[in-house]
Amino acid sequence: MDDNEPDQQFNGHLSNGHHPVLVLNYNYEPLNVCNFRRAIVLIISGKAEVLEADGVTLASARETFTAPSVIRLVYLIRRPRPRVKLSRREIFIRDGYRCQYCGRQTGDLTIDHVIPRSRGGSHTWENLVSACRSCNHRKGGKSVAEARLTLRCQPAEPRAGRYYSIQRALNSDVSESWLKFIPGYDAPDSAASD
């Protein structure tokens, strides 16, 4: 399939290569989400097999392909457990969208360095917390003790959940055909979108 081909429309769906496909390891463990084009390359090269298809088709000059919804690799991939990417969004998720000083839950949070950067504080999981604007302003460049605040809990790097890679790769709900391959999947919290 040539990447320079124009997008094709079939069955009322635009098949432009951005159709999400669930990728399973050989042992059926969910690995990741890829796009339609990557899935087709894996299938054609004999590296994956189709487990579920959704009926959307795409035609190239030589072949017509049914868009896979779920593919499984034909060999086992050993990979380390993913680590949660350090970002504002992930800090807010870790802290439950609550100020770590006053405990107030708000959608108007900021990030605070427990040990201020001006005093050598690092930009790490262990030094970053969610803070409401008033607590962050009150603390400023002071230490927690100097600002007469207390941390609700000691910040730490969160462990990536079982479906971390899948949750972060999607911007919308998962396909119904995926659900039997990802038991206990918990869709990303709608409040998590910044």
N, C-alpha and C positions, 0 to 999 in steps of 0.2 A: 504494500500500500504506500503510495507516494505522498509525502507530507505536503507537496505543493498542489495537490488536488483541491478544488474548491469544496466548501462544505456542501453536503448533500442533505436533502430533507425527505424523509420517508415516514409513513405512518403518523404524520403530524408532529414528529419530533425532529429537532435539529441535531444532527449527529456531527458535531464539530470536533470530536476528540476529547471533549471535557466531560463526557459521560462517566461518572464515578464507578469504579469496579473494585469490589472487595477482593483482596489477595490473601489466600490462606496458605500456610506452610503445608508440607507434605503430610504432617500429622493433624491437619485441619485447624491448627491454631491460627487465629487472625493475625496477619503480619502488618498489613498496611492497606491503603487505598491508592489506586493508580487510575489514570485516565484510559479511555477506550483504546486509543492508539497503542499505548504501552502494553495493554492486555493482549491485543491482537499480535503484537510482535512476540510476546512470550509464548502465545499459543502456536503461531506459525513456526517458531524456532524449536518447538517441541519441549519447551521448558515448563509449560503449564497446560492444564486441561480445563475445559469449561464445565462447571457444576450447575450453574443457573444462567439462563438468558432471559432477557425481558421483551423480546419481540421487535425491538428497534433494529433496523438494518441499515447498512452503509455499503455502497457499491464503489469499487475501484474500477479501473479500466479492464481488469482481468477477472475479478471475483466479487461476490457479494458476501458480506459478513453479517451475521447476527450479533448484535452487541451483547457481550457477556455481562452478567451482573455480578457473578461470583466465579473466580478461578482458583485453582489449587496448583501449587508448584509440584512438579514430579520428583523433586528431590528435597531433602530436609535442609533448611537453612538454620544454622546455629548463630544466634545473635545475642548480644548482651541486652539486658533489660534496658529500655530507653530511660533517659533521664529527663525530668521536667525542665523545659526551657525557662530560663530566668527572664521574666517579662512582667510588666505591670499587671496584665490580665491574670497571670498565674499567681502572683502575690495576692491579688484580691480574692481569687478562688481559694488559695490556701487559708487565708484569714477569714473566710466566710463573709466577705464584703462588710466587715466590721472594723471599726477603729480599734486598734490594739492598745489604746490608752484608756479611752472612756467606754468602749464597748458598744457605741452607737452604730447601728446598721444604716448605711446610707449609700446612695448611688453616686455621691459627690466625694469620692475618696482621693487622697494623694498618697504618695510613697514617701516614707520617712526613713532616714538613716539613723539607726539607734545610736551608734557612735558617729557623730557628724563627720562628713568628709573633710571639713576644715581641721579636724583633730585626728586625721589619719584613718577614719572609718572606711571600710571597703564596700564595694558594690557587690555584695554576696547575699545568698539566701539568709545567712545567719545574722545579717546586719540590716535587713530591709523589712519594713512592716507597713501595713495599711494604716493610714491615719486620717481622721476627718480634718478639714481645713483649720478649725479652731485649735485642735490639739497640736497640729503641725506648726501653726503660727506661734502658739504658746511655747513650744519646745525650741523652735528656731535652731540656733547653733549650739545649744546647751546639751549637757548630758541629761539622761532621764531623771537622775536624782536632782540635779540643779533646777530642772523645770518643775520639780515636785510632781512628777507623773510616775505611774507604775505600768509595766508591761503586763498584759493579761496572760501571755504565755511567751516562752522563749522561742524566737523564730528559728526555723530549721528548714532544710531542703525537703520538700515533700517527695514521697515515692510515687513514681508513675503508676497509674492504675493499669489494670489488665488490658483495657482498650484505649489507652492514652493516644497512641498513634492514629487510631481511627477517629476518635473524637476530635482531635485537633486538625485532621485533614478535611473534615466536613463542615460546611456552613449551613447545612439544613438537615432535615430528618433522613434517616437511613432508609434504604429500599426495603420493602417488606420481605423480599426474597433473601435478605441478609440475616434476618432475625434468628433463624434456626442455627446459624453458624456462630453467632455471638450471644450466647445465653447470658442473661443478666446485664446486657448492655444498658447503660444509663446515658441517655442523650445529654449533650452538653447543656448546662444551665442557660436559659435564655438571658439571664442577667449577666452572663459571662461575656456578652458581646460588648466591647468598648466602642 
